[in-house]
Amino acid sequence: MVSLGSVRLSHGMTATGGERTRAGTEAGGTRPEPGRRAGAEPLDRTVPLPGVGQSDRAHLGPTLVDILRLSTEHLARAGIASPRLDAELILAHVLGISRIDLYLQFDRPLLESELRPIRDLLRRRAGGCPVAYLIGTKEFHSLSFAVSQQVLIPRPESELLVERAASLIADRDVRVLDLGCGSGCLGLTVARMSPISRIDLVDVRPEALEVATRNRAALGVGDRVEVFCGSWADPVRERGPYDLVLSNPPYVATAEWEQLDRDVRDFEPRTALDGGPDGLHSYRELLPSVSQVVRSGSVVLLEGDPRRLGQVAELVEEVWPGAQTHLHVDLSGRERMLEVRVP
């Protein structure tokens, strides 16, 4: 077993330096429980010296490609859905290099000081903590966003909202409102895609707004983006009307909470996901609030559960009788976004 110290990364193998020998398997050959730390002796390391020949590499311990392979196997045994990608992201983060560099530097021996944080992050990932929280970033629409456990992790299906927003805005100077902004991924991406638009971000949680504020600075759009704390559109009532409103409100029904993947259920903020008994509570609060800050012709883009967007459309009709609505499908072909044109 080539090992990252106390985290077992390959089943039934041991190694010292470059020599590997077969060892006994765990009782019954069963997979370790997610996040369990199996006992294994740390791999002794010597610092590589200039002029060390290829024949001496075995004495330097595991190379980057060794650790990548073993990390992938470890996460796969823990039931992680994307073990290779997650292993790449963790190693690249710890080593401060790109994922491409993992392969360009495949024969690079790793120091114990590098292996230690890798072990820790692999243990936490095997225990279910999403890799985005472990490395502190998540890519969304080709932009890098800081994330923490105070905000929902941006998801690919939400890119549908920003792509539609960009097509509606084109090159016009418009006012955009992102409600329940979390990390700010929706509004800030629109700000980058539409360089003359002006965007307001709102969230009820100050911790989330701290993350959004960091992302605003990192993306260089602070001159056109304002941040407000409060419930839905309440803190920006005097700043309307807005031409475009975006929101990805909580839409998981409370009864469905325990059926969510553990990565979501045990780590992401419940307040950003739980939409009440029928998954529609947030829309019932959100829509009347939005009605106070839009005008005739404004567009509202709402993400939602494909099973419930029809019911969301009915709530829209109660707030704006005669409003034009249109359902958009995501990349998987499921209805994911409701577009509303205010009458």
Sequence and secondary structure as in RCSB ss.txt:
>XXXX:A:sequence
MVSLGSVRLSHGMTATGGERTRAGTEAGGTRPEPGRRAGAEPLDRTVPLPGVGQSDRAHLGPTLVDILRLSTEHL
ARAGIASPRLDAELILAHVLGISRIDLYLQFDRPLLESELRPIRDLLRRRAGGCPVAYLIGTKEFHSLSFAVSQQ
VLIPRPESELLVERAASLIADRDVRVLDLGCGSGCLGLTVARMSPISRIDLVDVRPEALEVATRNRAALGVGDRV
EVFCGSWADPVRERGPYDLVLSNPPYVATAEWEQLDRDVRDFEPRTALDGGPDGLHSYRELLPSVSQVVRSGSVV
LLEGDPRRLGQVAELVEEVWPGAQTHLHVDLSGRERMLEVRVP
>XXXX:A:secstr
  EETTEE STTEEEETTEEEE    GGG    TT              TT  GGGGGGG  BHHHHHHHHHHHH
HHTT SSHHHHHHHHHHHHHT  HHHHHHTTT B  HHHHHHHHHHHHHHHTT  HHHHHTEEEETTEEEE  TT
S    GGGHHHHHHHHHHHTT   EEEEES TT HHHHHHHHHSTT EEEEEES HHHHHHHHHHHHHTT TTTE
EEEESSTTGGGGGG  EEEEEE    B GGGGGGS HHHHTTS GGGTB  TTS HHHHHHHHHHTTSEEEEEEE
EEE  TTTHHHHHHHHHHHSTT EEEEEE TTS EEEEEEE  
